[in-house]
Amino acid sequence: MESANALDEHVILLDEKGRHIGTAPKYSVHGLDTALHLAFSCYVLNPLGEVLVTRRALTKKAWPGVWTNSVCGHPLPAEPPTHAVTRRADYELGLELDNIDVALPSFRYRATDSGGIVENEICPVYLATTQQEPTPNPDEVAEYAWTRPADLYRAVTDAPWAFSPWMVLQMQQLDNFRA
């Protein structure tokens, strides 16, 4: 269950060196001129070594209907990053996670979707495992699929337009997905 009401949820604002400089309501930072803020992405693997990919709900403000990583979100002020990953995996997918490890601690990107919404994030990327099957929250996830990491890498390389821009950039850096 999500720990903060979406209207009250705040994100952590960052300066260009990645230092915390304050907070702002989440709803106010994703617009046409988005301030740099802290986020995270996570790729969840099952016991077969398959990675979970999700298609964002059509009602999402940014990148609706786009395929992306397993789960992503924003740590709340004073929340440990792995707690944020756990919280969002439960909220978006009904999953309990094991073995949460940071894979790309300094990942950063800026991208604009077709509606003009800008993402501007320092977004550490995590890998985690689960023993469960997702039960997606329809407000967050339209559908999901399990796939082999190498197949995902090829799909993202062959058709980057079908995936979130952060996932395309992350796939270029996640060496263990290429094999």
Phi, psi and chi 1 to 4 in degrees:
 res  aa     phi    psi   chi1   chi2   chi3   chi4
   1 MET       -  137.8 -174.8  104.5 -170.4      -
   2 GLU   -66.0  136.0 -171.6   73.4  -30.9      -
   3 SER   -88.5  -11.8   61.6      -      -      -
   4 ALA  -132.0  139.3      -      -      -      -
   5 ASN   -60.8  134.8  179.1  -42.5      -      -
   6 ALA   -56.8  -32.7      -      -      -      -
   7 LEU   -73.9  -22.9  -65.9  176.0      -      -
   8 ASP   -99.6  -11.8  -62.6  -28.7      -      -
   9 GLU   -64.9  135.0 -171.7  174.5  -20.4      -
  10 HIS  -115.1  149.4  -79.4   65.0      -      -
  11 VAL  -110.3  163.1  -61.1      -      -      -
  12 ILE   -93.4  119.1  -60.3  165.6      -      -
  13 LEU   -81.8  145.7  -59.7  175.5      -      -
  14 LEU  -127.7  153.0  -55.7  171.4      -      -
  15 ASP   -89.5 -179.5   67.9   13.7      -      -
  16 GLU   -63.3  -19.8  -75.1  -59.8  -46.0      -
  17 LYS   -94.1    5.4  -66.6 -175.6  177.7 -179.7
  18 GLY    83.7   13.0      -      -      -      -
  19 ARG   -86.4  141.7  -64.2  179.3  -63.5 -140.7
  20 HIS   -65.8  129.4  -62.5 -155.2      -      -
  21 ILE  -124.9    3.3   57.2  170.2      -      -
  22 GLY   151.3 -168.1      -      -      -      -
  23 THR  -135.3  164.4   64.4      -      -      -
  24 ALA  -152.1  152.4      -      -      -      -
  25 PRO   -59.0  135.5  -22.0   32.4      -      -
  26 LYS   -55.1  -43.3  178.5 -179.9  170.4 -177.5
  27 TYR   -61.2  -23.0   71.3   84.5      -      -
  28 SER   -89.9  -12.7   74.4      -      -      -
  29 VAL   -98.3  -11.6  -62.0      -      -      -
  30 HIS  -105.4   90.7  -66.3   95.3      -      -
  31 GLY  -145.6 -148.2      -      -      -      -
  32 LEU   -79.8  -18.8  -57.5  178.3      -      -
  33 ASP  -137.8   74.9 -174.2   28.0      -      -
  34 THR   -79.3  127.8  -60.0      -      -      -
  35 ALA   -69.8  150.3      -      -      -      -
  36 LEU   -63.5  130.2 -178.5   61.8      -      -
  37 HIS  -148.1  169.2   60.2  -79.4      -      -
  38 LEU   -89.7  136.1 -175.2   60.4      -      -
  39 ALA  -141.7 -170.4      -      -      -      -
  40 PHE  -156.7  157.0   67.9   84.5      -      -
  41 SER  -127.0  150.8  -70.9      -      -      -
  42 CYS  -141.5  136.7 -177.5      -      -      -
  43 TYR  -108.2  123.7  -67.3   85.6      -      -
  44 VAL  -103.9  132.0  178.1      -      -      -
  45 LEU  -112.7  146.0  -63.8  138.7      -      -
  46 ASN   -98.1  177.2   67.4   16.0      -      -
  47 PRO   -61.2  -20.3  -26.6   36.2      -      -
  48 LEU   -83.5   -3.7  -60.2  173.8      -      -
  49 GLY    84.0   10.2      -      -      -      -
  50 GLU   -83.2  150.2  -62.8  168.3  -41.4      -
  51 VAL  -104.1  141.5   62.6      -      -      -
  52 LEU   -88.2  125.0  177.2   66.9      -      -
  53 VAL  -115.6  148.6  -69.6      -      -      -
  54 THR  -126.1  151.2   59.8      -      -      -
  55 ARG  -105.4  122.5 -173.4  167.2  161.9 -108.7
  56 ARG   -61.7  142.1  -66.9  169.7   62.2   84.2
  57 ALA   -56.8  148.9      -      -      -      -
  58 LEU   -68.5  -14.7  -64.3  173.9      -      -
  59 THR   -91.3   -1.6   54.5      -      -      -
  60 LYS   -65.4  144.4  -64.1  -69.7  -76.6 -179.2
  61 LYS   -66.4  -40.9 -177.7  176.4  177.4  179.7
  62 ALA  -117.5  137.6      -      -      -      -
  63 TRP    50.9   50.9  -77.3  -84.2      -      -
  64 PRO   -64.4  139.6   24.8  -32.7      -      -
  65 GLY    75.8    5.7      -      -      -      -
  66 VAL   -92.0  141.8  172.3      -      -      -
  67 TRP   -74.3  141.8  -76.1   94.8      -      -
  68 THR  -153.7 -171.4 -166.1      -      -      -
  69 ASN   -63.3  179.2   51.7  -74.7      -      -
  70 SER   -62.7  -49.2  -51.7      -      -      -
  71 VAL  -155.7  145.8   63.5      -      -      -
  72 CYS  -147.6  166.7   53.2      -      -      -
  73 GLY   173.4 -159.6      -      -      -      -
  74 HIS  -131.5  130.0  -56.4   86.9      -      -
  75 PRO   -64.4  141.5  -16.0   27.3      -      -
  76 LEU   -76.0  157.9  -60.8  171.8      -      -
  77 PRO   -53.6  132.1  -28.0   36.4      -      -
  78 ALA    70.0    9.7      -      -      -      -
  79 GLU   -91.4  129.1 -179.0 -178.7   36.0      -
  80 PRO   -60.2  140.3  -20.6   31.4      -      -
  81 PRO   -54.6  -43.6  -22.9   30.8      -      -
  82 THR   -67.4  -27.3   56.2      -      -      -
  83 HIS   -67.7  -39.8 -177.1  -91.3      -      -
  84 ALA   -62.3  -42.5      -      -      -      -
  85 VAL   -61.3  -46.7  172.4      -      -      -
  86 THR   -61.6  -44.7  -59.8      -      -      -
  87 ARG   -60.4  -47.5  173.7  177.1   53.5   82.3
  88 ARG   -71.3  -35.8  -69.7  -58.5  -63.3 -175.9
  89 ALA   -62.3  -38.8      -      -      -      -
  90 ASP   -68.1  -46.9  178.7   47.9      -      -
  91 TYR   -67.0  -46.2  176.5   71.3      -      -
  92 GLU   -80.7  -35.2  -68.5 -175.4   24.6      -
  93 LEU  -127.1   -4.7  -62.6  163.6      -      -
  94 GLY    64.5   28.4      -      -      -      -
  95 LEU  -104.8  141.7  -71.0  179.6      -      -
  96 GLU   -95.9  133.2  -68.0  179.2   24.2      -
  97 LEU  -106.2  150.6  -59.6 -179.3      -      -
  98 ASP  -122.8  160.4  -53.7  -53.4      -      -
  99 ASN    47.8   58.5  -54.7  -45.5      -      -
 100 ILE   -82.2  117.7  -57.4  169.2      -      -
 101 ASP  -129.9  141.4  -65.3  -51.4      -      -
 102 VAL   -78.7  130.6   66.2      -      -      -
 103 ALA  -105.6  -37.4      -      -      -      -
 104 LEU  -131.2   87.5  -58.9  172.9      -      -
 105 PRO   -68.8  -22.6   20.6  -29.1      -      -
 106 SER  -115.5   19.1  -57.2      -      -      -
 107 PHE   -60.9  135.9  180.0   76.3      -      -
 108 ARG  -143.6  142.8 -180.0  178.0  175.9  174.3
 109 TYR  -154.3  161.8   76.5   99.1      -      -
 110 ARG  -138.4  130.2 -173.3  177.4 -167.8  -75.7
 111 ALA  -150.7  153.4      -      -      -      -
 112 THR  -121.8  129.3  -54.2      -      -      -
 113 ASP   -85.2  176.7   82.1   -8.6      -      -
 114 SER   -64.0  -21.6   61.7      -      -      -
 115 GLY   -90.2    1.0      -      -      -      -
 116 GLY    93.1   -0.8      -      -      -      -
 117 ILE   -72.2  130.0  -58.8  -63.3      -      -
 118 VAL  -103.5  132.8  175.1      -      -      -
 119 GLU  -103.7  132.8  -72.1  -78.7    8.8      -
 120 ASN  -143.8   91.9 -173.6   17.2      -      -
 121 GLU  -136.1  143.5  -61.2  176.4  -21.0      -
 122 ILE   -92.6  120.2  -68.2  179.1      -      -
 123 CYS  -137.0   79.1 -177.5      -      -      -
 124 PRO   -52.7  144.0  -23.4   33.1      -      -
 125 VAL  -110.4  130.4  178.0      -      -      -
 126 TYR  -114.4  152.9  -66.6   85.1      -      -
 127 LEU  -116.1  139.1  -59.9  177.4      -      -
 128 ALA  -144.1  168.0      -      -      -      -
 129 THR  -124.6  158.9   58.5      -      -      -
 130 THR  -146.0  156.1 -170.8      -      -      -
 131 GLN  -104.4    0.1  -54.3  -63.2  -45.9      -
 132 GLN  -106.6  165.5  -58.8  173.7  -50.1      -
 133 GLU   -97.9  138.7 -135.5   11.6   70.0      -
 134 PRO   -64.8  150.6  -15.4   26.0      -      -
 135 THR  -125.9   84.9   53.5      -      -      -
 136 PRO   -62.7  143.5  -18.1   28.9      -      -
 137 ASN   -79.8  117.2  175.7  -18.0      -      -
 138 PRO   -64.3  -17.9   20.8  -28.9      -      -
 139 ASP   -73.5  -16.9  -67.3  -25.6      -      -
 140 GLU  -113.8  -39.8  -61.9  -69.8  -27.5      -
 141 VAL  -127.6  123.3  177.4      -      -      -
 142 ALA   -81.5  -38.6      -      -      -      -
 143 GLU  -163.4  170.5   58.6 -173.6  -54.4      -
 144 TYR  -146.5  164.2   71.6   91.2      -      -
 145 ALA  -152.1  148.0      -      -      -      -
 146 TRP   -99.1  136.6  -68.1  100.8      -      -
 147 THR  -147.8  159.9 -173.3      -      -      -
 148 ARG   -70.2  138.9  -67.4  179.6  -23.9  145.5
 149 PRO   -53.2  -41.4  -29.8   37.6      -      -
 150 ALA   -65.8  -35.5      -      -      -      -
 151 ASP   -67.8  -38.8  -68.3  -18.2      -      -
 152 LEU   -63.6  -45.5  177.1   59.8      -      -
 153 TYR   -56.7  -45.9  177.6   81.0      -      -
 154 ARG   -63.6  -41.2  -81.5 -168.5  -65.5  -76.8
 155 ALA   -63.5  -43.6      -      -      -      -
 156 VAL   -65.9  -38.4  170.3      -      -      -
 157 THR   -67.4  -40.8  -58.7      -      -      -
 158 ASP   -77.5  -30.8  -68.7  -14.6      -      -
 159 ALA  -140.4   63.3      -      -      -      -
 160 PRO   -60.0  -26.1   19.3  -28.4      -      -
 161 TRP   -63.5  -19.3   46.4  -94.7      -      -
 162 ALA   -86.2   -4.6      -      -      -      -
 163 PHE  -123.6  160.6  -61.6   92.0      -      -
 164 SER   -62.3  146.4   67.5      -      -      -
 165 PRO   -62.7  -32.9   18.2  -27.1      -      -
 166 TRP   -67.5  -36.2   58.0   90.4      -      -
 167 MET   -67.5  -40.0 -175.7  176.7 -179.5      -
 168 VAL   -59.3  -45.9  172.0      -      -      -
 169 LEU   -67.1  -39.3  -65.3  169.0      -      -
 170 GLN   -65.3  -40.1  -69.3  164.5   -0.8      -
 171 MET   -60.4  -31.9  -77.6  -68.3  119.5      -
 172 GLN   -67.4  -21.0  -65.0  169.0    5.9      -
 173 GLN  -108.8  -14.6  -62.8  177.8   43.4      -
 174 LEU   -89.1   88.3  -71.4  167.6      -      -
 175 ASP   -58.0  -36.5  -64.9  -26.3      -      -
 176 ASN   -70.7   -5.3   50.9  -21.3      -      -
 177 PHE   -91.6   -9.3  -82.0   47.0      -      -
 178 ARG   -84.8  -21.0  -64.5 -178.6 -168.6  179.0
 179 ALA   -69.7      -      -      -      -      -
